[in-house]
Amino acid sequence: MTINEYQKAAMRTASGVCAATPENLLLNGVMGLNGEAGECIDMVKKHLFQGHELNKDKLVKELGDVSWYLAISAEALGVSLEEVMQRNVDKLMERYPDGFDPEKSLHRKPGDV
């Protein structure tokens, strides 16, 4: 499955009120991203600091939920996941042409995202 095929498949389950308008789809998407990312970090926190076993299978499923919300967020913006990922790679290549540099990270240009 390609990333854009995934995006199309994700939209199959983004029906109803949340998909009634692009604005609702975007709101549901970015709110869901935050919620699912929170679930992921909570699992890792409990593993690192509270002695819980890291349930990798459950974490992979939560990462899948992150992917779903990312897909519907991109759809709401009218872009493909492939474009989102390519634009991110392009941004990072411009910012760190020789690989990550902590000094460049600390002294980024104002307005850099």
C-alpha positions in Angstrom: 0.0 0.0 0.0 1.3 3.4 -0.8 0.9 6.4 1.5 -1.7 8.0 -0.8 -3.6 4.7 -1.0 -3.6 4.7 2.8 -5.0 8.3 2.8 -7.8 7.2 0.4 -8.6 4.2 2.6 -8.6 6.3 5.7 -11.2 8.6 4.2 -13.6 5.6 4.0 -14.1 5.8 7.8 -14.1 9.6 8.0 -17.7 10.0 7.3 -20.5 11.7 9.1 -20.4 14.9 11.0 -16.6 15.1 11.2 -16.3 15.1 7.4 -19.3 17.3 6.7 -17.0 20.3 5.9 -13.3 20.6 5.4 -13.2 22.7 8.5 -14.8 20.0 10.6 -12.5 17.4 9.1 -9.4 19.5 9.9 -10.6 20.1 13.5 -11.3 16.4 14.0 -7.9 15.6 12.4 -5.7 17.9 14.4 -7.5 17.3 17.7 -7.3 13.6 17.1 -3.6 13.9 16.4 -3.0 15.5 19.7 -5.1 12.9 21.6 -3.4 9.9 19.9 0.1 11.4 20.3 -0.7 11.8 24.0 -1.7 8.1 24.3 1.7 7.2 22.6 3.8 9.3 24.9 1.8 8.1 28.0 2.7 4.5 27.1 6.4 5.4 26.8 6.3 7.5 30.0 4.8 4.6 31.9 7.5 2.3 30.5 10.4 4.6 31.2 9.4 6.0 34.6 6.8 3.7 36.2 8.1 0.2 35.4 5.4 -0.8 32.9 6.2 -3.2 30.1 6.3 -1.5 26.8 3.5 -3.1 24.8 4.9 -2.6 21.3 1.8 -4.1 19.6 -0.4 -1.6 21.3 2.0 1.2 20.6 2.0 0.3 16.9 -1.8 0.4 16.9 -1.8 3.8 18.5 0.7 5.0 15.8 -1.8 3.7 13.3 -4.4 6.0 14.8 -1.9 8.9 14.6 -1.5 8.0 10.9 -5.3 8.0 10.4 -5.7 11.5 11.9 -2.7 12.8 9.9 -4.4 11.4 6.7 -7.7 13.1 7.3 -6.0 16.4 8.3 -4.1 16.4 5.0 -7.3 15.6 3.1 -9.0 18.5 4.8 -6.2 20.7 3.5 -6.5 19.3 0.0 -3.1 17.8 -0.1 -1.8 14.2 -0.3 0.2 12.6 2.5 3.0 12.2 -0.1 3.1 16.0 -0.5 3.1 16.5 3.3 6.1 14.2 3.6 7.9 15.6 0.7 7.5 19.1 1.9 8.9 18.0 5.3 11.9 16.4 3.7 12.5 19.5 1.6 12.3 21.8 4.6 14.7 19.7 6.6 17.1 19.5 3.7 17.1 23.2 3.4 17.5 23.7 7.2 20.1 21.0 7.7 21.8 20.3 4.3 24.6 18.3 6.0 22.4 16.5 8.5 21.1 17.7 11.9 23.2 20.4 13.5 22.3 21.4 17.1 23.9 24.8 16.6 21.6 25.5 13.6 18.7 24.2 15.6 19.4 26.7 18.4 19.9 29.7 16.0 17.1 29.3 13.4 15.8 32.2 11.4 12.8 34.0 12.9 9.6 32.6 11.4 11.2 29.2 10.6 8.7 26.5 11.2 
